[in-house]
């Protein structure tokens, strides 16, 4: 299954190289395929991807909290099956604000996929399972409000199923990651290996996201796959716990999508001692590895933010509570004045102070401290006596910018990740459809 390299090397980034990515290989119980439904003017680029669980997978999801959601999110939230058999992801069209026809498109696709996969089950399995249409999950991403291209996507299902391979390799993973991109300039993949008890466990992740990124769930499309054997309730608790400091800790532009979702799938192919609850000590290493995969993907989304030239980490420390720390973090991360100053490599720390103030959190100025990089700027509410703007100006030329604020009203910390705001962001979004 060759990679359509034009997806990668004709992207907006000229610095994208295959060596940037971890080599995801085989994960038992999962099959991948990608194809072109001809949703883009470039008819050769892959724009649909299928994730097939031949024996089913346990699952848990978090979805956007936007009050306007896409039809695929409506479909997904109605699924009550313990096991999912397949996930189909399409790009170019969000299937949002498409009404009854958009929702019917999900049903039609689910029936077509289940029909074709049932035929494959009969051909490939000694004991074929009956795959139902309500065991199919969907991810959609792209333009809001355009009619959902049901016929084009349906016409690609045969090819997707014909391309299914029961053993994956890094090329298949890369091809699939490329297929789900929209304005992304780089595919996003991550992996960790860990143990549950004495058993080796794999956790693989794939995501897309570059613009319309702001948390209140997950801010993008993200899919996590593991061969661990974990129940849906345990997966749900693990995902909700770890999403808060990973995908819910990023912002590119302050806009939350209608289509956001992150789902974890457990194929159950790894044999290990049964885990009955999230507090089981044998789950500790898995929990830590899942966090690393989610954080890795979340950071990749930010670093590939539309037009980004800087990766910014904002660490608010010693706040009264997590909510205060979070509000201050995102007040800074979503400030266009802060983001444009950093784009211009201007050490204008006054904009950070402004953003702290507009967070509407009570601040004791006599306790406030601010650092950019390792350079103290504010200490106990006063400009640091040895502050040297030239040093900070030189620091601002780095690609990674760290901002640290100490509130000193408590002991709670929160860390947010964002990017700068450049002219390229305007170009990408003004040209998005035209």
Order of alpha helices (4+ residues) and beta strands (2+ residues): alpha-beta-beta-alpha-beta-alpha-beta-alpha-alpha-alpha-beta-beta-beta-alpha-beta-beta-alpha-beta-alpha-alpha-alpha-beta-beta-beta-alpha-beta-beta-alpha
